[in-house]
């Protein structure tokens, strides 16, 4: 089964990180991705640009409306994700618990819906 591991943390952490510290901060992330690959669970993953680059799209009364950013009133923002494939939710939680930023944010584990059995 596939699971999306949604990484939430305060985006100011990365925005305030001195450039010379970036390589050291990325090391555990590379090691984590290697661990997922070694387990055979890695499907994909990406980091997201800050919420200031986001556009929210809505349709109201037949009109498409856009606003800059998600403007969520929260301290943690969606910063990236991993898509994993493993046997069960316990293994997906194991993978989530090893994400480096779990110590300063949260990881949401969401099963991917399987529509392969739905009649056309």
LUMMAR-881243 format. One record per residue: residue number from 1; residue in three letters; chain; x, y, z of N, C-alpha, C in turn. Coordinates in pm, 1 decimal. Example, Ala and Ser with C-alpha at 12.3 -4.5 7.8 and 13.67 -1.06 7.14 Angstrom:
<n 1 res ALA chain A nx 1319.0 ny -569.0 nz 780.0 cax 1230.0 cay -450.0 caz 780.0 cx 1320.0 cy -330.0 cz 780.0>
<n 2 res SER chain A nx 1285.0 ny -225.0 nz 708.0 cax 1367.0 cay -106.0 caz 714.0 cx 1290.0 cy 3.0 cz 787.0>
***
This chain:
<n 1 res UNK chain A nx 83.8 ny -117.2 nz 0.0 cax 0.0 cay 0.0 caz 0.0 cx 89.0 cy 124.4 cz 0.0>
<n 2 res UNK chain A nx 40.4 ny 230.1 nz -61.4 cax 116.4 cay 354.5 caz -63.6 cx 64.7 cy 451.5 cz 42.2>
<n 3 res UNK chain A nx 160.5 ny 525.7 nz 99.0 cax 130.3 cay 626.1 caz 200.8 cx 203.9 cy 754.6 cz 166.4>
<n 4 res UNK chain A nx 137.7 ny 866.6 nz 190.1 cax 202.0 cay 996.4 caz 175.4 cx 241.3 cy 1043.6 cz 314.5>
<n 5 res UNK chain A nx 368.4 ny 1076.0 nz 330.7 cax 419.2 cay 1127.7 caz 457.3 cx 433.4 cy 1278.7 cz 438.8>
<n 6 res UNK chain A nx 341.7 ny 1353.9 nz 496.0 cax 337.1 cay 1499.3 caz 480.6 cx 416.5 cy 1563.3 cz 592.9>
<n 7 res UNK chain A nx 514.8 ny 1643.5 nz 556.8 cax 608.9 cay 1701.4 caz 652.7 cx 566.4 cy 1844.6 cz 685.1>
<n 8 res UNK chain A nx 530.3 ny 1866.9 nz 810.3 cax 491.0 cay 2000.7 caz 856.8 cx 594.8 cy 2052.0 cz 955.3>
<n 9 res UNK chain A nx 639.4 ny 2173.8 nz 932.1 cax 729.3 cay 2238.6 caz 1026.3 cx 723.6 cy 2388.2 cz 1003.4>
<n 10 res UNK chain A nx 782.8 ny 2462.3 nz 1092.6 cax 788.9 cay 2607.5 caz 1081.1 cx 888.1 cy 2641.2 cz 970.1>
<n 11 res UNK chain A nx 838.1 ny 2698.9 nz 860.5 cax 925.2 cay 2725.4 caz 745.9 cx 1034.5 cy 2827.3 cz 776.0>
<n 12 res UNK chain A nx 1019.4 ny 2904.0 nz 882.7 cax 1123.1 cay 3001.8 caz 917.2 cx 1253.6 cy 2932.5 cz 956.2>
<n 13 res UNK chain A nx 1244.7 ny 2805.0 nz 998.6 cax 1367.3 cay 2731.5 caz 1032.3 cx 1462.5 cy 2731.2 cz 912.5>
<n 14 res UNK chain A nx 1409.8 ny 2696.0 nz 795.9 cax 1493.2 cay 2687.5 caz 675.7 cx 1526.7 cy 2826.2 cz 621.6>
<n 15 res UNK chain A nx 1434.4 ny 2919.6 nz 634.3 cax 1459.3 cay 3054.7 caz 584.9 cx 1567.9 cy 3125.0 cz 664.8>
<n 16 res UNK chain A nx 1580.6 ny 3091.8 nz 792.5 cax 1679.3 cay 3156.2 caz 879.2 cx 1809.4 cy 3077.2 cz 891.9>
<n 17 res UNK chain A nx 1818.6 ny 2965.3 nz 822.9 cax 1937.4 cay 2881.7 caz 831.5 cx 2052.6 cy 2947.6 cz 755.6>
<n 18 res UNK chain A nx 2165.7 ny 2970.6 nz 821.8 cax 2281.1 cay 3027.1 caz 751.2 cx 2324.1 cy 2934.1 cz 637.2>
<n 19 res UNK chain A nx 2356.8 ny 2989.8 nz 520.9 cax 2392.5 cay 2906.4 caz 404.6 cx 2504.0 cy 2805.9 cz 432.0>
<n 20 res UNK chain A nx 2597.6 ny 2841.2 nz 516.4 cax 2708.5 cay 2749.2 caz 543.0 cx 2663.1 cy 2626.8 cz 624.0>
<n 21 res UNK chain A nx 2546.9 ny 2634.5 nz 688.1 cax 2495.2 cay 2520.3 caz 764.6 cx 2406.8 cy 2428.5 cz 680.5>
<n 22 res UNK chain A nx 2369.5 ny 2473.8 nz 561.2 cax 2277.2 cay 2396.6 caz 478.0 cx 2329.7 cy 2256.5 cz 444.7>
<n 23 res UNK chain A nx 2455.8 ny 2241.0 nz 402.0 cax 2503.0 cay 2104.4 caz 372.0 cx 2492.2 cy 2009.2 cz 491.3>
<n 24 res UNK chain A nx 2525.3 ny 2056.1 nz 609.8 cax 2515.8 cay 1970.4 caz 728.9 cx 2370.3 cy 1935.9 cz 759.7>
<n 25 res UNK chain A nx 2279.0 ny 2030.1 nz 737.3 cax 2136.2 cay 2003.8 caz 761.0 cx 2079.8 cy 1903.6 cz 661.3>
<n 26 res UNK chain A nx 2133.3 ny 1902.4 nz 540.4 cax 2082.0 cay 1812.7 caz 436.8 cx 2132.9 cy 1669.5 cz 452.1>
<n 27 res UNK chain A nx 2242.6 ny 1649.3 nz 524.0 cax 2300.6 cay 1515.1 caz 539.2 cx 2200.9 cy 1413.8 cz 595.5>
<n 28 res UNK chain A nx 2130.9 ny 1443.1 nz 706.8 cax 2036.5 cay 1342.4 caz 756.6 cx 1919.6 cy 1316.4 cz 660.3>
<n 29 res UNK chain A nx 1885.5 ny 1414.9 nz 579.0 cax 1778.0 cay 1395.4 caz 480.8 cx 1823.0 cy 1298.4 cz 371.1>
<n 30 res UNK chain A nx 1946.6 ny 1312.0 nz 325.8 cax 1999.5 cay 1218.8 caz 225.7 cx 2008.7 cy 1078.2 cz 285.8>
<n 31 res UNK chain A nx 2054.5 ny 1070.2 nz 410.0 cax 2063.5 cay 940.1 caz 476.5 cx 1925.4 cy 877.4 cz 493.0>
<n 32 res UNK chain A nx 1826.3 ny 959.8 nz 523.9 cax 1689.4 cay 910.1 caz 538.1 cx 1639.1 cy 853.3 cz 405.3>
<n 33 res UNK chain A nx 1658.2 ny 927.1 nz 295.9 cax 1614.4 cay 879.1 caz 164.3 cx 1686.5 cy 749.2 cz 128.1>
<n 34 res UNK chain A nx 1814.8 ny 740.2 nz 161.1 cax 1888.7 cay 615.3 caz 137.2 cx 1830.5 cy 500.5 cz 218.9>
<n 35 res UNK chain A nx 1792.8 ny 527.6 nz 344.0 cax 1731.4 cay 425.2 caz 429.5 cx 1600.9 cy 375.9 cz 367.4>
<n 36 res UNK chain A nx 1517.7 ny 471.0 nz 319.4 cax 1392.1 cay 430.8 caz 254.2 cx 1419.2 cy 343.0 cz 131.8>
<n 37 res UNK chain A nx 1518.9 ny 381.4 nz 52.9 cax 1553.0 cay 301.7 caz -65.8 cx 1601.3 cy 162.1 cz -25.0>
<n 38 res UNK chain A nx 1684.6 ny 155.9 nz 78.5 cax 1734.3 cay 26.4 caz 125.9 cx 1619.9 cy -64.0 cz 171.6>
<n 39 res UNK chain A nx 1515.5 ny -4.6 nz 231.5 cax 1399.7 cay -81.7 caz 276.4 cx 1309.9 cy -121.6 cz 159.1>
<n 40 res UNK chain A nx 1329.1 ny -57.5 nz 44.3 cax 1243.8 cay -82.0 caz -71.9 cx 1112.3 cy -7.2 cz -64.1>
<n 41 res UNK chain A nx 1104.6 ny 94.2 nz 20.3 cax 979.8 cay 168.5 caz 41.9 cx 971.4 cy 298.4 cz -37.6>
<n 42 res UNK chain A nx 1084.0 ny 348.5 nz -83.6 cax 1086.9 cay 481.3 caz -146.9 cx 1016.6 cy 479.6 cz -282.3>
<n 43 res UNK chain A nx 920.0 ny 569.4 nz -298.9 cax 855.0 cay 589.8 caz -427.8 cx 893.9 cy 727.4 cz -481.5>
<n 44 res UNK chain A nx 895.4 ny 827.6 nz -394.1 cax 932.3 cay 962.6 caz -434.6 cx 924.1 cy 1057.9 cz -318.0>
<n 45 res UNK chain A nx 960.2 ny 1180.8 nz -343.7 cax 952.4 cay 1283.9 caz -240.8 cx 1011.3 cy 1413.7 cz -291.3>
<n 46 res UNK chain A nx 964.7 ny 1522.6 nz -236.8 cax 1014.5 cay 1654.1 caz -274.8 cx 994.1 cy 1751.3 cz -159.6>
<n 47 res UNK chain A nx 1078.7 ny 1853.1 nz -158.1 cax 1058.1 cay 1967.3 caz -69.0 cx 974.8 cy 2069.6 cz -144.8>
<n 48 res UNK chain A nx 902.9 ny 2151.6 nz -71.4 cax 821.1 cay 2256.1 caz -132.5 cx 882.1 cy 2393.2 cz -106.5>
<n 49 res UNK chain A nx 860.0 ny 2484.4 nz -198.7 cax 900.0 cay 2623.2 caz -178.5 cx 816.1 cy 2680.4 cz -64.0>
<n 50 res UNK chain A nx 859.8 ny 2791.5 nz -2.6 cax 784.3 cay 2850.9 caz 109.0 cx 641.8 cy 2889.2 cz 69.3>
<n 51 res UNK chain A nx 556.6 ny 2900.9 nz 168.6 cax 415.9 cay 2934.1 caz 142.8 cx 400.0 cy 3069.0 cz 74.1>
<n 52 res UNK chain A nx 498.8 ny 3155.7 nz 84.3 cax 490.3 cay 3285.2 caz 16.6 cx 486.5 cy 3269.9 cz -135.5>
<n 53 res UNK chain A nx 526.8 ny 3153.7 nz -187.9 cax 522.1 cay 3130.4 caz -332.4 cx 392.7 cy 3061.7 cz -375.5>
<n 54 res UNK chain A nx 307.8 ny 3027.6 nz -280.5 cax 185.7 cay 2952.4 caz -309.7 cx 74.2 cy 3042.8 cz -361.3>
<n 55 res UNK chain A nx -15.4 ny 2983.1 nz -437.2 cax -137.7 cay 3048.1 caz -482.3 cx -251.9 cy 2953.8 cz -447.4>
<n 56 res UNK chain A nx -355.0 ny 3005.5 nz -382.3 cax -473.0 cay 2927.0 caz -349.0 cx -581.9 cy 2959.0 cz -450.5>
<n 57 res UNK chain A nx -643.2 ny 2854.4 nz -505.9 cax -745.2 cay 2869.8 caz -609.3 cx -878.3 cy 2819.7 cz -555.4>
<n 58 res UNK chain A nx -982.3 ny 2900.4 nz -576.0 cax -1118.7 cay 2863.7 caz -536.9 cx -1213.5 cy 2900.7 cz -651.2>
<n 59 res UNK chain A nx -1327.8 ny 2834.8 nz -654.3 cax -1432.8 cay 2878.2 caz -744.8 cx -1554.1 cy 2913.6 cz -660.7>
<n 60 res UNK chain A nx -1604.7 ny 3033.2 nz -679.7 cax -1723.2 cay 3081.0 caz -607.5 cx -1816.2 cy 3147.8 cz -707.7>
<n 61 res UNK chain A nx -1940.9 ny 3103.6 nz -707.0 cax -2043.7 cay 3159.8 caz -794.4 cx -1997.8 cy 3163.1 cz -939.7>
<n 62 res UNK chain A nx -1931.8 ny 3054.5 nz -983.2 cax -1888.2 cay 3041.8 caz -1121.1 cx -1763.3 cy 3119.8 cz -1156.9>
<n 63 res UNK chain A nx -1700.5 ny 3184.3 nz -1061.1 cax -1580.2 cay 3262.6 caz -1087.9 cx -1460.1 cy 3198.8 cz -1019.3>
<n 64 res UNK chain A nx -1347.2 ny 3195.9 nz -1090.6 cax -1222.9 cay 3146.1 caz -1033.8 cx -1155.9 cy 3259.5 cz -958.1>
<n 65 res UNK chain A nx -1126.5 ny 3233.6 nz -830.7 cax -1062.6 cay 3332.9 caz -746.4 cx -926.3 cy 3279.9 cz -703.7>
<n 66 res UNK chain A nx -827.0 ny 3366.1 nz -705.6 cax -694.6 cay 3327.1 caz -659.0 cx -647.6 cy 3425.4 cz -552.8>
<n 67 res UNK chain A nx -577.3 ny 3370.6 nz -455.3 cax -514.4 cay 3454.0 caz -353.4 cx -372.5 cy 3402.6 cz -333.3>
<n 68 res UNK chain A nx -285.1 ny 3492.7 nz -296.0 cax -146.8 cay 3453.8 caz -269.8 cx -139.4 cy 3379.4 cz -138.5>
<n 69 res UNK chain A nx -66.8 ny 3268.4 nz -140.7 cax -40.9 cay 3193.5 caz -18.3 cx -160.7 cy 3119.4 cz 34.7>
<n 70 res UNK chain A nx -134.8 ny 3025.7 nz 126.5 cax -244.3 cay 2953.2 caz 189.8 cx -305.1 cy 3030.0 cz 307.0>
<n 71 res UNK chain A nx -230.2 ny 3121.3 nz 366.4 cax -274.3 cay 3202.9 caz 479.0 cx -334.3 cy 3121.3 cz 592.8>
<n 72 res UNK chain A nx -276.9 ny 3008.9 nz 619.9 cax -322.2 cay 2927.5 caz 732.3 cx -272.5 cy 2990.6 cz 862.2>
<n 73 res UNK chain A nx -357.0 ny 2991.9 nz 960.5 cax -320.7 cay 3045.1 caz 1092.6 cx -258.8 cy 2933.5 cz 1175.0>
<n 74 res UNK chain A nx -139.7 ny 2896.3 nz 1140.0 cax -72.9 cay 2785.3 caz 1206.3 cx 76.9 cy 2811.3 cz 1210.8>
<n 75 res UNK chain A nx 143.0 ny 2751.6 nz 1306.8 cax 287.6 cay 2769.2 caz 1319.9 cx 364.5 cy 2676.3 cz 1226.7>
<n 76 res UNK chain A nx 299.6 ny 2568.6 nz 1181.5 cax 366.3 cay 2471.9 caz 1094.6 cx 302.4 cy 2475.3 cz 955.8>
<n 77 res UNK chain A nx 388.0 ny 2468.7 nz 854.0 cax 340.9 cay 2468.9 caz 716.9 cx 385.2 cy 2339.6 cz 648.5>
<n 78 res UNK chain A nx 311.1 ny 2301.1 nz 545.8 cax 350.0 cay 2184.7 caz 466.9 cx 478.0 cy 2219.9 cz 393.3>
<n 79 res UNK chain A nx 585.2 ny 2146.1 nz 421.8 cax 715.3 cay 2178.1 caz 365.7 cx 765.8 cy 2077.1 cz 265.1>
<n 80 res UNK chain A nx 702.5 ny 1961.4 nz 259.3 cax 745.1 cay 1859.1 caz 165.8 cx 676.4 cy 1727.8 cz 195.7>
<n 81 res UNK chain A nx 717.0 ny 1626.2 nz 123.5 cax 651.5 cay 1496.7 caz 139.9 cx 742.4 cy 1385.0 cz 91.2>
<n 82 res UNK chain A nx 711.1 ny 1266.8 nz 136.1 cax 765.8 cay 1143.3 caz 80.8 cx 647.9 cy 1054.3 cz 46.9>
<n 83 res UNK chain A nx 656.5 ny 986.8 nz -65.3 cax 560.0 cay 884.8 caz -102.1 cx 630.2 cy 751.7 cz -83.0>
<n 84 res UNK chain A nx 573.8 ny 667.7 nz 4.6 cax 634.4 cay 538.8 caz 34.4 cx 536.1 cy 427.2 cz 2.8>
<n 85 res UNK chain A nx 589.9 ny 310.8 nz -23.0 cax 507.3 cay 192.1 caz -42.8 cx 558.8 cy 84.6 cz 51.7>
<n 86 res UNK chain A nx 471.7 ny 45.0 nz 144.8 cax 509.3 cay -56.7 caz 242.7 cx 385.6 cy -138.8 cz 278.4>
<n 87 res UNK chain A nx 406.1 ny -241.2 nz 357.4 cax 300.7 cay -339.8 caz 383.1 cx 182.3 cy -287.0 cz 463.6>
<n 88 res UNK chain A nx 207.0 ny -197.0 nz 558.1 cax 99.4 cay -155.1 caz 646.6 cx 129.4 cy -19.0 cz 709.3>
<n 89 res UNK chain A nx 30.6 ny 32.2 nz 780.0 cax 44.6 cay 165.1 caz 839.7 cx 153.5 cy 167.8 cz 946.7>
<n 90 res UNK chain A nx 176.8 ny 57.4 nz 1014.8 cax 282.3 cay 54.1 caz 1116.3 cx 418.8 cy 81.7 cz 1053.8>
<n 91 res UNK chain A nx 443.8 ny 25.5 nz 936.5 cax 570.9 cay 51.4 caz 867.6 cx 576.5 cy 195.5 cz 816.9>
<n 92 res UNK chain A nx 463.8 ny 248.4 nz 773.1 cax 459.6 cay 388.6 caz 729.5 cx 487.5 cy 481.4 cz 846.8>
<n 93 res UNK chain A nx 434.7 ny 448.1 nz 964.7 cax 462.0 cay 527.3 caz 1085.3 cx 609.5 cy 515.1 cz 1122.9>
<n 94 res UNK chain A nx 666.1 ny 396.2 nz 1107.8 cax 809.5 cay 378.8 caz 1132.8 cx 890.8 cy 471.6 cz 1042.0>
<n 95 res UNK chain A nx 851.3 ny 478.1 nz 914.5 cax 920.0 cay 566.6 caz 820.1 cx 901.3 cy 712.7 cz 859.0>
<n 96 res UNK chain A nx 781.2 ny 750.4 nz 899.3 cax 753.8 cay 889.0 caz 939.1 cx 835.0 cy 929.0 cz 1061.1>
<n 97 res UNK chain A nx 849.1 ny 837.8 nz 1154.6 cax 920.4 cay 867.4 caz 1278.5 cx 1069.2 cy 891.0 cz 1256.1>
<n 98 res UNK chain A nx 1120.9 ny 851.1 nz 1140.6 cax 1263.2 cay 869.4 caz 1110.7 cx 1291.2 cy 994.5 cz 1027.4>
<n 99 res UNK chain A nx 1188.1 ny 1066.7 nz 987.8 cax 1209.1 cay 1189.8 caz 910.8 cx 1281.4 cy 1289.5 cz 1000.7>
<n 100 res UNK chain A nx 1391.0 ny 1348.5 nz 952.9 cax 1473.3 cay 1432.8 caz 1039.4 cx 1401.4 cy 1546.9 cz 1110.8>
<n 101 res UNK chain A nx 1301.3 ny 1606.3 nz 1049.0 cax 1235.4 cay 1721.7 caz 1112.0 cx 1125.5 cy 1683.0 cz 1210.5>
<n 102 res UNK chain A nx 1105.3 ny 1554.1 nz 1235.3 cax 1001.0 cay 1512.2 caz 1328.7 cx 1026.3 cy 1570.1 cz 1468.7>
<n 103 res UNK chain A nx 1150.1 ny 1602.3 nz 1499.4 cax 1184.0 cay 1657.1 caz 1631.4 cx 1141.0 cy 1803.2 cz 1648.1>
<n 104 res UNK chain A nx 1110.9 ny 1872.5 nz 1537.8 cax 1069.2 cay 2012.4 caz 1547.9 cx 936.6 cy 2040.8 cz 1477.5>
<n 105 res UNK chain A nx 874.5 ny 1938.6 nz 1423.2 cax 747.8 cay 1956.1 caz 1352.3 cx 661.5 cy 1832.9 cz 1369.5>
<n 106 res UNK chain A nx 582.5 ny 1803.5 nz 1268.0 cax 497.3 cay 1684.9 caz 1272.0 cx 490.3 cy 1623.1 cz 1133.1>
<n 107 res UNK chain A nx 460.8 ny 1494.3 nz 1130.8 cax 449.1 cay 1420.4 caz 1006.5 cx 310.4 cy 1357.4 cz 1003.2>
<n 108 res UNK chain A nx 236.0 ny 1387.7 nz 899.3 cax 104.3 cay 1327.8 caz 881.0 cx 118.5 cy 1209.2 cz 786.6>
<n 109 res UNK chain A nx 68.8 ny 1094.0 nz 827.1 cax 73.3 cay 972.8 caz 745.5 cx -65.9 cy 951.7 cz 687.2>
<n 110 res UNK chain A nx -74.8 ny 955.2 nz 552.9 cax -204.3 cay 941.1 caz 486.4 cx -198.2 cy 830.3 cz 382.9>
<n 111 res UNK chain A nx -285.8 ny 730.3 nz 393.7 cax -291.6 cay 626.3 caz 291.0 cx -340.1 cy 686.0 cz 157.9>
<n 112 res UNK chain A nx -284.9 ny 636.7 nz 49.7 cax -328.6 cay 677.8 caz -84.2 cx -449.3 cy 592.1 cz -120.3>
<n 113 res UNK chain A nx -555.2 ny 654.8 nz -168.0 cax -674.7 cay 579.9 caz -208.2 cx -645.0 cy 496.8 cz -332.6>
<n 114 res UNK chain A nx -696.6 ny 376.3 nz -333.1 cax -679.4 cay 285.4 caz -446.2 cx -810.9 cy 277.1 cz -522.5>
<n 115 res UNK chain A nx -812.4 ny 337.5 nz -639.8 cax -933.9 cay 336.9 caz -722.0 cx -930.4 cy 226.9 cz -828.4>
<n 116 res UNK chain A nx -830.2 ny 139.2 nz -821.7 cax -816.0 cay 37.8 caz -925.6 cx -933.1 cy -59.9 cz -927.8>
<n 117 res UNK chain A nx -1003.9 ny -76.1 nz -817.4 cax -1114.8 cay -170.8 caz -812.1 cx -1250.3 cy -104.8 cz -837.0>
<n 118 res UNK chain A nx -1250.4 ny 26.1 nz -861.1 cax -1376.1 cay 98.3 caz -883.2 cx -1416.9 cy 81.0 cz -1029.0>
<n 119 res UNK chain A nx -1540.6 ny 37.5 nz -1052.9 cax -1584.5 cay 20.2 caz -1192.0 cx -1584.9 cy 153.4 cz -1267.1>
<n 120 res UNK chain A nx -1551.0 ny 145.8 nz -1394.5 cax -1545.7 cay 267.6 caz -1477.8 cx -1684.3 cy 313.2 cz -1517.7>
***
